[in-house]
Amino acid sequence: MTTSPHPPLLSPGYKSTVLRAPRQQPILLPHSLGELTGPVLGEGPVVAGDADLSVDGTAEAQGQRIIVHGQVRDAAGRPVADQLVEVWQANAAGRYLHKWDRHDAPLDPHFAGVGRTMTDAQGRYRFVTVRPGAYPWGNHPNAWRPAHIHFSLFGRAFTQRLVTQMYFPDDPLFAYDPIYNSVPEFARDRLVSAFDLSATVESWALGFRFDIVLSGDSATPMETPA
Amino acid sequence: MTDCTEPRPAQAADHRDGEGQEGMPIGHSSAGPTPSQTVGPYLSIGLTWAEGPYVVAADAPGAVWLRGEIRDGAGEPVPDALVETWQADPEGRFHTPGFRGFGRCATDDDGRWAIRTVKPGPVEGQAPHLAVSVFARGLLHRVVTRVYFADEPQANDADKVLATVPQQRRHTLLAEHDDQGYRFDIRLQGDDETVFFEL
């Protein structure tokens, strides 16, 4: 019996796994210093304004402006402070700014769809963006991905690295999406953000909360949670 | 609008147990680790930086290219993957000032990636190696492997991790030196499938 919240690599409903999921059993790796440490990326890759995807200079992106925020914690519940958070997403029409995305939906000249920020001392992050659209993909007939934002987190150690997707509450496409459903049923709702009235800014933007818990241990001495 | 560092309402500060606390947004469980999801085909939008492949400067002592290609179970190149590396410095130390130790490179249209780095020193008696994460469309979570160096036969023979790998598969973890640096191809599936590790 497994209690892992992570999807199995081979999930045939998501067709791209069939030729890409390794078939040999992975070999258990004892953790040494190389696994229990990880890159300290600091502010290096983050430029001012990177946490606001909704504006390009002074030009506003099209779509419904939203605030996405949350806290990053480790498996013991401790905040993961001062760590890089990366996001990327489709625009409000469901189109990515990428040469391979041929979905017949408009690109937005003022929306690049990429953001970066650092967690604060309490592990909190906050982005301003526009709500991404659902989009079709070729996995099966009439396949549509539920709207989502891609998240990338480093944590404090190589063991804690996580790339995931954040979804929006009550999406009717959940039932049909093999990527969302690749996750064991008990853990699926951890991928779904919550509407957050306390983060909603009057007459400006809806707020959504997405907390992230990283698996894996680290060697770095922990700060006392504030 | 508020700033990320501004104090927040009480329910935002601590709702570790998730349920039953006043003001907790409904429908969001924080009961355990967040599941992984694939990076998808458009990972290069979010996960590439101009300096990503350069762990060290071109003129750093010992700077060398580590490169390879990624192929799937049909032998086809994987053009929508990302390789990340994490390593010690040449003295076997982590987090030394001026040494980031981290590299990342998305694959190109032919499934090729390259990282400019230095060979790490031994760590805790292990042979020189890099920790590697591979992300791709079709990988629902990363796969983890290690780059060892074929030109370190004595250290490799004494390495406790390599000793746990069946002899006939060990070569998949060895980077070979050629006239362009080190080469390390990754085969996700099939004959000569790369050895992957569980953390």
Boltz contact constraints between the chains, C-beta under 6 A:
constraints:
  - contact:
      token1: [A, 5]
      token2: [B, 32]
      max_distance: 6.0
  - contact:
      token1: [A, 5]
      token2: [B, 33]
      max_distance: 6.0
  - contact:
      token1: [A, 5]
      token2: [B, 35]
      max_distance: 6.0
  - contact:
      token1: [A, 6]
      token2: [B, 35]
      max_distance: 6.0
  - contact:
      token1: [A, 6]
      token2: [B, 36]
      max_distance: 6.0
  - contact:
      token1: [A, 6]
      token2: [B, 141]
      max_distance: 6.0
  - contact:
      token1: [A, 7]
      token2: [B, 140]
      max_distance: 6.0
  - contact:
      token1: [A, 9]
      token2: [B, 140]
      max_distance: 6.0
  - contact:
      token1: [A, 16]
      token2: [B, 137]
      max_distance: 6.0
  - contact:
      token1: [A, 16]
      token2: [B, 138]
      max_distance: 6.0
  - contact:
      token1: [A, 17]
      token2: [B, 138]
      max_distance: 6.0
  - contact:
      token1: [A, 19]
      token2: [B, 72]
      max_distance: 6.0
  - contact:
      token1: [A, 19]
      token2: [B, 73]
      max_distance: 6.0
  - contact:
      token1: [A, 19]
      token2: [B, 74]
      max_distance: 6.0
  - contact:
      token1: [A, 20]
      token2: [B, 72]
      max_distance: 6.0
  - contact:
      token1: [A, 20]
      token2: [B, 138]
      max_distance: 6.0
  - contact:
      token1: [A, 20]
      token2: [B, 139]
      max_distance: 6.0
  - contact:
      token1: [A, 20]
      token2: [B, 188]
      max_distance: 6.0
  - contact:
      token1: [A, 22]
      token2: [B, 188]
      max_distance: 6.0
  - contact:
      token1: [A, 22]
      token2: [B, 189]
      max_distance: 6.0
  - contact:
      token1: [A, 22]
      token2: [B, 193]
      max_distance: 6.0
  - contact:
      token1: [A, 22]
      token2: [B, 196]
      max_distance: 6.0
  - contact:
      token1: [A, 23]
      token2: [B, 189]
      max_distance: 6.0
  - contact:
      token1: [A, 24]
      token2: [B, 193]
      max_distance: 6.0
  - contact:
      token1: [A, 26]
      token2: [B, 196]
      max_distance: 6.0
  - contact:
      token1: [A, 26]
      token2: [B, 197]
      max_distance: 6.0
  - contact:
      token1: [A, 26]
      token2: [B, 198]
      max_distance: 6.0
  - contact:
      token1: [A, 27]
      token2: [B, 164]
      max_distance: 6.0
  - contact:
      token1: [A, 27]
      token2: [B, 197]
      max_distance: 6.0
  - contact:
      token1: [A, 28]
      token2: [B, 198]
      max_distance: 6.0
  - contact:
      token1: [A, 29]
      token2: [B, 197]
      max_distance: 6.0
  - contact:
      token1: [A, 29]
      token2: [B, 199]
      max_distance: 6.0
  - contact:
      token1: [A, 32]
      token2: [B, 124]
      max_distance: 6.0
  - contact:
      token1: [A, 33]
      token2: [B, 123]
      max_distance: 6.0
  - contact:
      token1: [A, 33]
      token2: [B, 124]
      max_distance: 6.0
  - contact:
      token1: [A, 34]
      token2: [B, 123]
      max_distance: 6.0
  - contact:
      token1: [A, 34]
      token2: [B, 131]
      max_distance: 6.0
  - contact:
      token1: [A, 37]
      token2: [B, 94]
      max_distance: 6.0
  - contact:
      token1: [A, 39]
      token2: [B, 102]
      max_distance: 6.0
  - contact:
      token1: [A, 45]
      token2: [B, 49]
      max_distance: 6.0
  - contact:
      token1: [A, 75]
      token2: [B, 33]
      max_distance: 6.0
  - contact:
      token1: [A, 77]
      token2: [B, 16]
      max_distance: 6.0
  - contact:
      token1: [A, 86]
      token2: [B, 46]
      max_distance: 6.0
  - contact:
      token1: [A, 88]
      token2: [B, 45]
      max_distance: 6.0
  - contact:
      token1: [A, 88]
      token2: [B, 46]
      max_distance: 6.0
  - contact:
      token1: [A, 96]
      token2: [B, 42]
      max_distance: 6.0
  - contact:
      token1: [A, 98]
      token2: [B, 42]
      max_distance: 6.0
  - contact:
      token1: [A, 98]
      token2: [B, 45]
      max_distance: 6.0
  - contact:
      token1: [A, 100]
      token2: [B, 41]
      max_distance: 6.0
  - contact:
      token1: [A, 113]
      token2: [B, 45]
      max_distance: 6.0
  - contact:
      token1: [A, 114]
      token2: [B, 45]
      max_distance: 6.0
  - contact:
      token1: [A, 114]
      token2: [B, 46]
      max_distance: 6.0
  - contact:
      token1: [A, 120]
      token2: [B, 4]
      max_distance: 6.0
  - contact:
      token1: [A, 120]
      token2: [B, 5]
      max_distance: 6.0
  - contact:
      token1: [A, 124]
      token2: [B, 4]
      max_distance: 6.0
  - contact:
      token1: [A, 126]
      token2: [B, 4]
      max_distance: 6.0
  - contact:
      token1: [A, 150]
      token2: [B, 46]
      max_distance: 6.0
  - contact:
      token1: [A, 158]
      token2: [B, 86]
      max_distance: 6.0
  - contact:
      token1: [A, 158]
      token2: [B, 131]
      max_distance: 6.0
  - contact:
      token1: [A, 159]
      token2: [B, 199]
      max_distance: 6.0
  - contact:
      token1: [A, 161]
      token2: [B, 133]
      max_distance: 6.0
  - contact:
      token1: [A, 163]
      token2: [B, 39]
      max_distance: 6.0
  - contact:
      token1: [A, 163]
      token2: [B, 135]
      max_distance: 6.0
  - contact:
      token1: [A, 164]
      token2: [B, 34]
      max_distance: 6.0
  - contact:
      token1: [A, 164]
      token2: [B, 36]
      max_distance: 6.0
  - contact:
      token1: [A, 164]
      token2: [B, 37]
      max_distance: 6.0
  - contact:
      token1: [A, 165]
      token2: [B, 37]
      max_distance: 6.0
  - contact:
      token1: [A, 169]
      token2: [B, 27]
      max_distance: 6.0
  - contact:
      token1: [A, 182]
      token2: [B, 140]
      max_distance: 6.0
  - contact:
      token1: [A, 183]
      token2: [B, 35]
      max_distance: 6.0
  - contact:
      token1: [A, 187]
      token2: [B, 35]
      max_distance: 6.0
  - contact:
      token1: [A, 189]
      token2: [B, 29]
      max_distance: 6.0
  - contact:
      token1: [A, 190]
      token2: [B, 29]
      max_distance: 6.0
  - contact:
      token1: [A, 190]
      token2: [B, 34]
      max_distance: 6.0
  - contact:
      token1: [A, 194]
      token2: [B, 25]
      max_distance: 6.0
  - contact:
      token1: [A, 194]
      token2: [B, 27]
      max_distance: 6.0
  - contact:
      token1: [A, 194]
      token2: [B, 28]
      max_distance: 6.0
  - contact:
      token1: [A, 196]
      token2: [B, 25]
      max_distance: 6.0
  - contact:
      token1: [A, 198]
      token2: [B, 9]
      max_distance: 6.0
  - contact:
      token1: [A, 201]
      token2: [B, 1]
      max_distance: 6.0
  - contact:
      token1: [A, 209]
      token2: [B, 25]
      max_distance: 6.0
  - contact:
      token1: [A, 211]
      token2: [B, 30]
      max_distance: 6.0
  - contact:
      token1: [A, 212]
      token2: [B, 34]
      max_distance: 6.0
  - contact:
      token1: [A, 213]
      token2: [B, 33]
      max_distance: 6.0
  - contact:
      token1: [A, 213]
      token2: [B, 34]
      max_distance: 6.0
  - contact:
      token1: [A, 215]
      token2: [B, 33]
      max_distance: 6.0
